[in-house]
């Protein structure tokens, strides 16, 4: 998970630029990056972080281990 979140340092600015480019294409803002674009990017990063935490937590759960073992037993040997 540390490696995954280590990649987030450039994620927020990149998403902010995407939102800003969308606003520029709509002729709704000037060329300066807006606070609105930054806030939207932060919201997306929060969402992505919570989603990643749920996924990583699921992988470490005993239920996941049991499901993996059961899947291996159910798959035909090739």
C-alpha contacts under 8 A as a table, 3 or more apart, distances in Angstrom:
res1	aa1	res2	aa2	distance
1	X	4	X	4.96
1	X	5	X	6.19
1	X	53	X	7.91
1	X	56	X	6.95
2	X	5	X	5.27
2	X	6	X	5.95
3	X	6	X	4.96
3	X	7	X	6.85
4	X	7	X	5.72
4	X	8	X	7.46
5	X	8	X	5.22
5	X	9	X	7.93
5	X	49	X	7.82
6	X	9	X	6.50
7	X	10	X	6.73
7	X	11	X	7.13
8	X	11	X	4.78
8	X	12	X	6.97
8	X	45	X	7.97
9	X	12	X	6.92
10	X	13	X	5.73
10	X	14	X	6.19
11	X	14	X	5.14
11	X	15	X	6.12
11	X	45	X	7.43
12	X	15	X	5.22
12	X	16	X	6.06
12	X	38	X	7.66
12	X	41	X	5.43
12	X	42	X	6.16
12	X	45	X	6.36
13	X	16	X	4.97
13	X	17	X	6.18
13	X	38	X	7.52
13	X	41	X	7.35
14	X	17	X	5.18
14	X	18	X	6.43
15	X	18	X	5.03
15	X	19	X	6.36
15	X	41	X	5.26
15	X	44	X	7.99
16	X	19	X	5.21
16	X	20	X	6.08
16	X	33	X	7.92
16	X	37	X	5.02
16	X	38	X	5.06
16	X	39	X	7.96
16	X	40	X	7.01
16	X	41	X	4.91
17	X	20	X	4.86
17	X	21	X	6.01
17	X	33	X	7.37
17	X	37	X	7.31
18	X	21	X	5.13
18	X	22	X	6.30
19	X	22	X	5.12
19	X	23	X	6.37
19	X	37	X	5.40
19	X	40	X	7.56
19	X	41	X	7.60
20	X	23	X	5.05
20	X	24	X	6.21
20	X	33	X	6.14
20	X	34	X	7.02
20	X	37	X	5.60
21	X	24	X	4.95
21	X	25	X	6.09
22	X	25	X	5.09
22	X	26	X	6.33
23	X	26	X	5.05
23	X	27	X	6.24
23	X	28	X	5.41
23	X	29	X	5.97
24	X	27	X	4.89
24	X	28	X	6.05
24	X	29	X	5.66
24	X	30	X	6.83
24	X	31	X	7.10
25	X	28	X	7.77
27	X	30	X	7.75
29	X	32	X	7.77
29	X	34	X	7.84
30	X	33	X	7.91
33	X	37	X	6.93
33	X	38	X	7.81
34	X	37	X	5.34
34	X	38	X	6.60
35	X	38	X	4.99
35	X	39	X	6.08
36	X	39	X	5.12
36	X	40	X	6.18
37	X	40	X	5.17
37	X	41	X	6.18
38	X	41	X	5.05
38	X	42	X	6.19
39	X	42	X	5.09
39	X	43	X	6.20
40	X	43	X	5.08
40	X	44	X	6.26
41	X	44	X	5.07
41	X	45	X	6.17
42	X	45	X	5.03
42	X	46	X	6.16
43	X	46	X	5.10
43	X	47	X	6.27
44	X	47	X	5.02
44	X	48	X	6.10
45	X	48	X	5.02
45	X	49	X	5.97
46	X	49	X	5.13
46	X	50	X	6.24
47	X	50	X	5.28
47	X	51	X	6.18
48	X	51	X	5.03
48	X	52	X	6.09
49	X	52	X	5.10
49	X	53	X	6.15
50	X	53	X	5.11
50	X	54	X	6.31
51	X	54	X	5.23
51	X	55	X	6.38
52	X	55	X	5.10
52	X	56	X	6.12
53	X	56	X	5.18
53	X	57	X	5.94
54	X	57	X	5.14
54	X	58	X	6.13
55	X	58	X	5.12
55	X	59	X	6.42
56	X	59	X	5.16
56	X	60	X	6.59
57	X	60	X	5.32
57	X	61	X	6.40
58	X	61	X	5.21
58	X	64	X	6.44
59	X	64	X	5.86
59	X	65	X	7.65
60	X	64	X	7.00
60	X	65	X	7.64
61	X	64	X	5.35
61	X	65	X	6.66
62	X	65	X	5.06
62	X	66	X	6.21
63	X	66	X	5.09
63	X	67	X	6.17
64	X	67	X	5.01
64	X	68	X	6.20
65	X	68	X	5.15
65	X	69	X	6.28
66	X	69	X	5.16
66	X	70	X	6.11
67	X	70	X	5.06
67	X	71	X	6.05
68	X	71	X	5.11
68	X	72	X	6.31
69	X	72	X	5.21
69	X	73	X	6.43
70	X	73	X	5.10
70	X	74	X	6.22
71	X	74	X	5.05
71	X	75	X	6.10
72	X	75	X	5.38
73	X	76	X	7.77
